[in-house]
């Protein structure tokens, strides 16, 4: 079935696409799983905010969105569900005015504008996108701290975070349109399994085993045309692969429950959002080099420290406690991010919130991160999502809730542009993004490096964590502790 879609003219700006021919497409099983994960507690929206100076006008931004977003056919399609899944259907009434709306914050002093923006963002996190339109929307605050703020809400079924970074990069001044490809042909079950499931799983498995087994990829090729001794070595590596997958599958199935804290429980239907000013990325790098740890190790240690400090401030004991955060892991080549869709798995990272000593905690985080390298758990969770998309919704919910019951937070660590980007002639000064929490998970933590700084953001369930600013306020002190220890180290050539 082919439907002709014409982008309508609006008062916001001229239509750039005169006409587009878009096919009706069957949604992949993984994307279907994300579509059906919406609940009263958590909507499956990726939410972000940009702070822009000077301000951008509604008309200029609408024209930019009309020009660039419509280059991705998925953003012109709405979703129609049926008994066996869902389809992407062209929106014959597509209008950019529905996807870019003005926001007016309550009048307040400049010092209170961020709180007003955070409050509105929290409200939008619980406002469902309308199914009669493509599942994305931008909200422009035209007067915010001497510039503008732009909130983005995009349903997870459209794409994962890595793919959406490619989309947002294309919106910037000088951004490039995605490569043009022929319209996808209808595929049967066998083609879907080969292209959408086995191909990314195989690639990730080879990459993981290459790290864990020291050249397993090369050894596997030797099974076909190598001398006997080399073939035997390859078979050993293949056995390692089987053991690795079996061990990782068992680890997922037998995950222990998180330590009980006030951050874990049955969430309500309201959210809270907070973020901090950027920390200098150069300082984070310097601390990491001095303590022989990666930037990620340092930042994740700060997250564990901030969460522990927050709980102790509430009067809770954190001695011996640890909580699990699910961390998204990309499974696709970065050059193919423009194809959208979801191709990522989840790695369970256990944060040692009970360790108060910042150095001890840092090295414990480094040890646990090293344990995840070469793991096939992200590959396995991607496969489980694909299976979930094949099930009816009650069965899918029951399956995925087993993971959410053992998880306290979802955490993303996204490397952004090293230099500040420009949008419609203005500079994007700050950028933050959050992935959604599923099931009964009530806490989302984002770490984003951009323009020489690193920012922490928190989105929380209002019932489990009514004031996430108290968590945010702990990030800088935790980093300063590490920086102070670093300065106290002996100086010298060695």
Secondary structure, 3 states (H helix, E strand, C coil): CEEEECCCCECCECCCCCCEEEECEECCHHHHHHHCCCCCCCCCEEEEEEEEECCCCHHHHHHHHHHHHHHCHHHHEEEEEECCEEEEEECCCCCHHHHEEEECCCCCCHHHHHHHHHHHHHHHCCCCCCCCCCCEEEEEEEEECCEEEEEEEEECCCECHHHHHHHHHHHCCCCCCCCCCCCCCCCCHHHHHHHHHHHHHHHHHHHHHHHHCCCHHHHHHHHHHCCHHHHHHHHHHHHHHHHHHHHHHHHHHCCCCCCCCCCCCCCCCCEEEEECCCEEHHHHHHHHHHCCCCHHHHHHHHHHHHHHHHHHHCCCCCCCCCEEEEEEEECCCHHHHHHCECCEEEEEEEECCCCCCHHHHHHHHHHHHHHHCCCCHHHHHHHHHHHHHHCCHHHHHHHHHHHHCCCCEEEEEEECCCCCCEECCEEEEEEEEECCCCCCCCEEEEEEEECCEEEEEEEEECCCCCCCHHHHHHHHHHHHHHHHHHHCCCCCCC
